[in-house]
């Protein structure tokens, strides 16, 4: 069902959900794992992509930009190098996780540095867990993090304005956010290889798309309703572990499913289920 929009005539506020696997130049696990030498390098790339988006959004009329860290430790961006027109929401244990801030009256969202979902082709493709999940479905449709987060944003009447990532992530975004700008920063060769454009090129591309996208900023009707999520793991004991959560049922040897009254509730349950499954992984055998 839909509910009336909460659109106001005040300042235009935009949020950026900043993931890392889909950032300029990233192709390898060490590029995105906190503490590695490569991660230190690609923090610069992430911050550069974010700054390009902020510049474009502000050129297009945004009055304020909130950047929500959305990758692993959620402490990856370099605050000292962030465009001063933006504010940074950093750190973990946020109720809406990757989309924290979407419920704060923003007029649009940017999904930056996103990637394809589990079981799909794409650089560092996965859905929430880097390994052990082989597929996620939202209301019977294969679901990447981008699809999940776009449906969550719609629950608050917030349109997704821009998605950046590799060509596979952008092809996915064309399905779940057809009205958004889709910015390809690299072309997938394999899960761990890509043809990459230099940051000077991708920054210009991101900024131009963000500026264009501001023409579509503005909250609309809230799309609220029940949802079903199913998750398939690579081992049966992970499904068994996840099924200890009330309302979660095993629907196959390696697959669980659950229903929720809203997407907000669905994503909270999804976080619990994936956390429990991740904790049940046993060494090299998984």
C-alpha beads as a LAMMPS data file, in Angstrom:
LAMMPS data file: protein, C-alpha beads

286 atoms
285 bonds

1 atom types
1 bond types

-500.0 500.0 xlo xhi
-500.0 500.0 ylo yhi
-500.0 500.0 zlo zhi

Masses

1 110.0

Atoms # bond

1 1 1 0.000 0.000 0.000
2 1 1 0.998 3.626 -0.302
3 1 1 0.915 6.345 2.311
4 1 1 0.997 10.126 1.847
5 1 1 4.404 11.656 1.255
6 1 1 6.095 13.763 3.915
7 1 1 7.579 16.169 1.382
8 1 1 8.317 19.610 2.792
9 1 1 9.304 22.882 1.158
10 1 1 12.469 23.142 3.253
11 1 1 16.108 22.565 2.264
12 1 1 16.871 19.682 -0.086
13 1 1 18.660 16.887 1.782
14 1 1 20.333 13.906 0.121
15 1 1 21.970 10.835 1.636
16 1 1 24.791 8.752 0.187
17 1 1 25.073 5.088 1.168
18 1 1 28.787 4.459 0.593
19 1 1 29.821 0.847 0.036
20 1 1 33.294 -0.072 -1.220
21 1 1 33.389 -3.082 -3.552
22 1 1 31.981 -1.016 -6.418
23 1 1 34.389 1.897 -5.989
24 1 1 36.830 3.035 -8.668
25 1 1 39.683 0.543 -9.116
26 1 1 38.618 -2.038 -6.522
27 1 1 38.988 -5.647 -7.710
28 1 1 40.487 -7.714 -4.866
29 1 1 39.651 -8.694 -1.303
30 1 1 42.612 -6.815 0.189
31 1 1 41.359 -3.645 -1.492
32 1 1 38.393 -3.567 0.878
33 1 1 39.573 -5.386 4.030
34 1 1 40.307 -2.924 6.861
35 1 1 43.922 -2.955 8.001
36 1 1 45.547 -4.063 4.753
37 1 1 47.977 -1.901 2.809
38 1 1 45.694 -1.974 -0.210
39 1 1 42.694 -0.887 1.885
40 1 1 44.592 2.246 2.901
41 1 1 45.039 3.062 -0.779
42 1 1 41.435 2.410 -1.706
43 1 1 40.100 4.503 1.164
44 1 1 41.390 7.379 -0.974
45 1 1 39.494 6.064 -3.988
46 1 1 36.307 5.694 -1.940
47 1 1 36.614 9.223 -0.599
48 1 1 37.248 10.499 -4.124
49 1 1 34.114 8.834 -5.494
50 1 1 32.073 10.213 -2.587
51 1 1 33.440 13.726 -3.059
52 1 1 32.538 13.593 -6.741
53 1 1 28.971 12.671 -5.834
54 1 1 28.771 15.443 -3.226
55 1 1 30.046 18.004 -5.743
56 1 1 27.487 16.952 -8.328
57 1 1 24.607 16.872 -5.877
58 1 1 25.417 20.350 -4.594
59 1 1 25.802 21.720 -8.121
60 1 1 22.366 20.300 -8.840
61 1 1 20.761 22.057 -5.877
62 1 1 21.286 19.900 -2.786
63 1 1 21.461 21.983 0.386
64 1 1 22.923 19.242 2.576
65 1 1 24.433 15.794 2.054
66 1 1 24.708 13.026 4.645
67 1 1 27.239 10.292 3.838
68 1 1 26.498 7.005 5.600
69 1 1 29.366 4.513 5.714
70 1 1 28.054 1.150 4.524
71 1 1 31.070 -1.165 4.219
72 1 1 32.234 -3.733 6.814
73 1 1 33.588 -1.757 9.801
74 1 1 31.782 1.309 8.442
75 1 1 34.939 3.271 9.244
76 1 1 36.553 3.560 5.828
77 1 1 36.135 7.112 4.560
78 1 1 38.776 9.750 5.237
79 1 1 36.875 12.438 7.125
80 1 1 39.749 14.907 6.828
81 1 1 39.476 14.707 3.032
82 1 1 35.673 14.769 2.789
83 1 1 34.038 17.636 0.896
84 1 1 33.083 20.176 3.556
85 1 1 29.539 20.413 2.195
86 1 1 28.871 16.890 3.472
87 1 1 28.584 15.336 6.914
88 1 1 29.743 11.795 7.709
89 1 1 27.784 9.132 9.596
90 1 1 30.455 6.611 10.551
91 1 1 30.586 3.545 12.793
92 1 1 28.581 0.380 13.304
93 1 1 25.428 -0.713 15.144
94 1 1 23.042 1.542 13.244
95 1 1 19.371 0.470 13.182
96 1 1 19.061 0.792 9.391
97 1 1 22.674 -0.226 8.714
98 1 1 23.631 0.628 5.121
99 1 1 20.623 2.940 4.832
100 1 1 20.852 4.710 8.177
101 1 1 19.527 8.228 7.649
102 1 1 16.938 7.314 5.026
103 1 1 14.244 7.918 7.658
104 1 1 15.504 11.411 8.525
105 1 1 13.545 13.353 5.909
106 1 1 15.980 13.097 3.004
107 1 1 14.790 13.831 -0.528
108 1 1 16.862 11.249 -2.353
109 1 1 19.518 8.577 -1.954
110 1 1 22.723 7.709 -3.780
111 1 1 23.976 4.107 -3.679
112 1 1 27.700 4.571 -4.214
113 1 1 30.280 1.832 -4.698
114 1 1 27.643 -0.904 -4.966
115 1 1 28.118 -4.358 -6.486
116 1 1 26.205 -7.315 -7.896
117 1 1 24.521 -9.792 -5.569
118 1 1 25.364 -13.298 -4.386
119 1 1 25.396 -15.879 -7.145
120 1 1 25.771 -13.249 -9.877
121 1 1 28.653 -12.154 -12.069
122 1 1 30.359 -9.021 -10.845
123 1 1 33.459 -7.706 -9.109
124 1 1 33.422 -8.995 -5.501
125 1 1 29.747 -9.917 -5.924
126 1 1 27.917 -10.867 -2.720
127 1 1 24.910 -9.957 -0.612
128 1 1 25.896 -8.871 2.900
129 1 1 28.193 -11.837 3.645
130 1 1 31.290 -11.986 1.394
131 1 1 30.940 -15.775 1.281
132 1 1 28.544 -18.581 2.294
133 1 1 25.379 -16.978 0.846
134 1 1 24.676 -18.253 -2.672
135 1 1 21.469 -16.317 -3.274
136 1 1 18.936 -13.918 -1.760
137 1 1 15.380 -13.372 -2.991
138 1 1 13.031 -10.522 -2.125
139 1 1 9.421 -11.292 -3.014
140 1 1 10.705 -13.995 -5.414
141 1 1 13.115 -11.639 -7.230
142 1 1 16.901 -12.150 -6.948
143 1 1 18.058 -9.459 -4.543
144 1 1 21.355 -7.618 -4.335
145 1 1 22.086 -5.144 -1.561
146 1 1 21.023 -2.448 -4.001
147 1 1 17.592 -3.962 -4.530
148 1 1 17.050 -4.511 -0.807
149 1 1 18.081 -0.956 0.020
150 1 1 16.019 0.590 -2.777
151 1 1 12.869 -1.121 -1.517
152 1 1 13.715 0.034 2.009
153 1 1 14.131 3.613 0.765
154 1 1 10.748 3.435 -0.983
155 1 1 9.165 2.628 2.369
156 1 1 10.182 6.138 3.444
157 1 1 9.193 7.743 0.144
158 1 1 12.832 8.283 -0.813
159 1 1 13.845 7.792 -4.467
160 1 1 17.210 6.329 -5.420
161 1 1 18.832 8.961 -7.627
162 1 1 22.207 7.457 -8.540
163 1 1 23.857 4.029 -8.413
164 1 1 27.602 3.644 -9.031
165 1 1 29.577 0.418 -9.451
166 1 1 30.786 -1.986 -12.103
167 1 1 28.809 -2.721 -15.261
168 1 1 27.091 -5.727 -13.657
169 1 1 25.963 -3.673 -10.665
170 1 1 24.586 -1.004 -12.990
171 1 1 22.744 -3.592 -15.093
172 1 1 21.177 -4.851 -11.868
173 1 1 20.262 -1.282 -10.887
174 1 1 18.525 -0.790 -14.220
175 1 1 16.068 -3.443 -13.012
176 1 1 15.395 -2.217 -9.462
177 1 1 15.931 1.549 -9.967
178 1 1 15.232 2.236 -13.664
179 1 1 14.742 5.962 -13.091
180 1 1 18.135 6.447 -11.445
181 1 1 21.413 7.455 -13.042
182 1 1 23.688 4.396 -13.411
183 1 1 27.408 5.197 -13.376
184 1 1 29.821 2.479 -14.526
185 1 1 33.303 2.977 -13.023
186 1 1 34.768 -0.366 -14.212
187 1 1 33.887 -3.312 -16.442
188 1 1 33.834 -6.764 -14.865
189 1 1 36.168 -9.418 -16.284
190 1 1 35.763 -11.832 -13.366
191 1 1 34.908 -11.661 -9.683
192 1 1 38.482 -10.487 -9.070
193 1 1 39.348 -8.556 -12.227
194 1 1 38.017 -5.538 -14.101
195 1 1 38.915 -2.988 -16.745
196 1 1 39.123 0.196 -14.676
197 1 1 38.899 3.850 -15.614
198 1 1 41.200 6.263 -13.728
199 1 1 39.699 8.304 -10.896
200 1 1 39.855 11.558 -12.848
201 1 1 37.504 10.006 -15.399
202 1 1 35.153 8.296 -12.952
203 1 1 34.933 11.358 -10.705
204 1 1 33.754 13.490 -13.619
205 1 1 31.253 10.808 -14.615
206 1 1 29.869 10.523 -11.074
207 1 1 29.619 14.294 -10.576
208 1 1 27.787 14.816 -13.867
209 1 1 25.301 12.041 -13.111
210 1 1 24.661 13.317 -9.586
211 1 1 23.998 16.830 -10.864
212 1 1 21.529 15.524 -13.465
213 1 1 19.821 13.308 -10.908
214 1 1 18.916 16.233 -8.658
215 1 1 16.116 17.055 -11.098
216 1 1 14.339 13.967 -9.719
217 1 1 14.943 14.655 -6.029
218 1 1 11.887 14.883 -3.801
219 1 1 10.009 12.493 -1.580
220 1 1 7.025 10.688 -2.998
221 1 1 4.435 8.314 -1.633
222 1 1 5.669 5.803 0.900
223 1 1 5.386 2.242 -0.390
224 1 1 4.629 0.174 2.703
225 1 1 3.631 -3.462 2.744
226 1 1 4.576 -7.023 3.637
227 1 1 7.659 -8.675 2.164
228 1 1 9.237 -12.112 2.037
229 1 1 12.967 -12.781 2.019
230 1 1 14.593 -16.128 1.273
231 1 1 18.306 -16.839 1.718
232 1 1 20.287 -19.771 0.337
233 1 1 23.562 -20.785 1.981
234 1 1 26.397 -22.976 0.732
235 1 1 26.003 -25.511 3.568
236 1 1 22.981 -27.054 5.265
237 1 1 24.142 -26.374 8.827
238 1 1 24.044 -22.620 8.166
239 1 1 20.368 -22.859 7.249
240 1 1 19.762 -24.914 10.388
241 1 1 21.530 -22.289 12.500
242 1 1 19.536 -19.440 10.936
243 1 1 16.249 -21.259 11.504
244 1 1 16.559 -20.903 15.284
245 1 1 15.267 -17.346 14.828
246 1 1 11.511 -17.199 15.507
247 1 1 9.498 -16.755 12.267
248 1 1 12.405 -18.101 10.164
249 1 1 11.701 -21.454 8.523
250 1 1 13.796 -23.898 6.562
251 1 1 12.364 -24.120 3.052
252 1 1 15.086 -26.347 1.625
253 1 1 18.240 -28.148 2.647
254 1 1 20.299 -24.944 2.457
255 1 1 17.544 -22.324 2.259
256 1 1 15.518 -20.363 4.798
257 1 1 12.703 -17.852 4.454
258 1 1 10.706 -15.422 6.545
259 1 1 7.891 -12.895 6.176
260 1 1 7.742 -9.372 7.601
261 1 1 5.036 -6.732 7.767
262 1 1 7.366 -3.974 6.504
263 1 1 10.700 -3.727 4.722
264 1 1 12.214 -2.141 7.815
265 1 1 11.281 -5.220 9.830
266 1 1 12.456 -7.481 7.011
267 1 1 15.903 -5.881 6.961
268 1 1 16.262 -6.059 10.733
269 1 1 15.436 -9.768 10.591
270 1 1 17.802 -10.207 7.644
271 1 1 20.669 -8.766 9.691
272 1 1 19.943 -11.178 12.548
273 1 1 19.696 -14.207 10.259
274 1 1 22.921 -13.439 8.394
275 1 1 24.801 -12.679 11.625
276 1 1 23.794 -16.015 13.144
277 1 1 24.711 -17.903 9.980
278 1 1 28.067 -16.139 9.794
279 1 1 28.761 -17.135 13.388
280 1 1 28.046 -20.776 12.555
281 1 1 30.816 -20.954 9.933
282 1 1 33.479 -23.430 11.070
283 1 1 36.976 -22.827 9.717
284 1 1 37.934 -24.039 6.262
285 1 1 34.952 -26.357 6.014
286 1 1 32.509 -23.480 6.439

Bonds

1 1 1 2
2 1 2 3
3 1 3 4
4 1 4 5
5 1 5 6
6 1 6 7
7 1 7 8
8 1 8 9
9 1 9 10
10 1 10 11
11 1 11 12
12 1 12 13
13 1 13 14
14 1 14 15
15 1 15 16
16 1 16 17
17 1 17 18
18 1 18 19
19 1 19 20
20 1 20 21
21 1 21 22
22 1 22 23
23 1 23 24
24 1 24 25
25 1 25 26
26 1 26 27
27 1 27 28
28 1 28 29
29 1 29 30
30 1 30 31
31 1 31 32
32 1 32 33
33 1 33 34
34 1 34 35
35 1 35 36
36 1 36 37
37 1 37 38
38 1 38 39
39 1 39 40
40 1 40 41
41 1 41 42
42 1 42 43
43 1 43 44
44 1 44 45
45 1 45 46
46 1 46 47
47 1 47 48
48 1 48 49
49 1 49 50
50 1 50 51
51 1 51 52
52 1 52 53
53 1 53 54
54 1 54 55
55 1 55 56
56 1 56 57
57 1 57 58
58 1 58 59
59 1 59 60
60 1 60 61
61 1 61 62
62 1 62 63
63 1 63 64
64 1 64 65
65 1 65 66
66 1 66 67
67 1 67 68
68 1 68 69
69 1 69 70
70 1 70 71
71 1 71 72
72 1 72 73
73 1 73 74
74 1 74 75
75 1 75 76
76 1 76 77
77 1 77 78
78 1 78 79
79 1 79 80
80 1 80 81
81 1 81 82
82 1 82 83
83 1 83 84
84 1 84 85
85 1 85 86
86 1 86 87
87 1 87 88
88 1 88 89
89 1 89 90
90 1 90 91
91 1 91 92
92 1 92 93
93 1 93 94
94 1 94 95
95 1 95 96
96 1 96 97
97 1 97 98
98 1 98 99
99 1 99 100
100 1 100 101
101 1 101 102
102 1 102 103
103 1 103 104
104 1 104 105
105 1 105 106
106 1 106 107
107 1 107 108
108 1 108 109
109 1 109 110
110 1 110 111
111 1 111 112
112 1 112 113
113 1 113 114
114 1 114 115
115 1 115 116
116 1 116 117
117 1 117 118
118 1 118 119
119 1 119 120
120 1 120 121
121 1 121 122
122 1 122 123
123 1 123 124
124 1 124 125
125 1 125 126
126 1 126 127
127 1 127 128
128 1 128 129
129 1 129 130
130 1 130 131
131 1 131 132
132 1 132 133
133 1 133 134
134 1 134 135
135 1 135 136
136 1 136 137
137 1 137 138
138 1 138 139
139 1 139 140
140 1 140 141
141 1 141 142
142 1 142 143
143 1 143 144
144 1 144 145
145 1 145 146
146 1 146 147
147 1 147 148
148 1 148 149
149 1 149 150
150 1 150 151
151 1 151 152
152 1 152 153
153 1 153 154
154 1 154 155
155 1 155 156
156 1 156 157
157 1 157 158
158 1 158 159
159 1 159 160
160 1 160 161
161 1 161 162
162 1 162 163
163 1 163 164
164 1 164 165
165 1 165 166
166 1 166 167
167 1 167 168
168 1 168 169
169 1 169 170
170 1 170 171
171 1 171 172
172 1 172 173
173 1 173 174
174 1 174 175
175 1 175 176
176 1 176 177
177 1 177 178
178 1 178 179
179 1 179 180
180 1 180 181
181 1 181 182
182 1 182 183
183 1 183 184
184 1 184 185
185 1 185 186
186 1 186 187
187 1 187 188
188 1 188 189
189 1 189 190
190 1 190 191
191 1 191 192
192 1 192 193
193 1 193 194
194 1 194 195
195 1 195 196
196 1 196 197
197 1 197 198
198 1 198 199
199 1 199 200
200 1 200 201
201 1 201 202
202 1 202 203
203 1 203 204
204 1 204 205
205 1 205 206
206 1 206 207
207 1 207 208
208 1 208 209
209 1 209 210
210 1 210 211
211 1 211 212
212 1 212 213
213 1 213 214
214 1 214 215
215 1 215 216
216 1 216 217
217 1 217 218
218 1 218 219
219 1 219 220
220 1 220 221
221 1 221 222
222 1 222 223
223 1 223 224
224 1 224 225
225 1 225 226
226 1 226 227
227 1 227 228
228 1 228 229
229 1 229 230
230 1 230 231
231 1 231 232
232 1 232 233
233 1 233 234
234 1 234 235
235 1 235 236
236 1 236 237
237 1 237 238
238 1 238 239
239 1 239 240
240 1 240 241
241 1 241 242
242 1 242 243
243 1 243 244
244 1 244 245
245 1 245 246
246 1 246 247
247 1 247 248
248 1 248 249
249 1 249 250
250 1 250 251
251 1 251 252
252 1 252 253
253 1 253 254
254 1 254 255
255 1 255 256
256 1 256 257
257 1 257 258
258 1 258 259
259 1 259 260
260 1 260 261
261 1 261 262
262 1 262 263
263 1 263 264
264 1 264 265
265 1 265 266
266 1 266 267
267 1 267 268
268 1 268 269
269 1 269 270
270 1 270 271
271 1 271 272
272 1 272 273
273 1 273 274
274 1 274 275
275 1 275 276
276 1 276 277
277 1 277 278
278 1 278 279
279 1 279 280
280 1 280 281
281 1 281 282
282 1 282 283
283 1 283 284
284 1 284 285
285 1 285 286
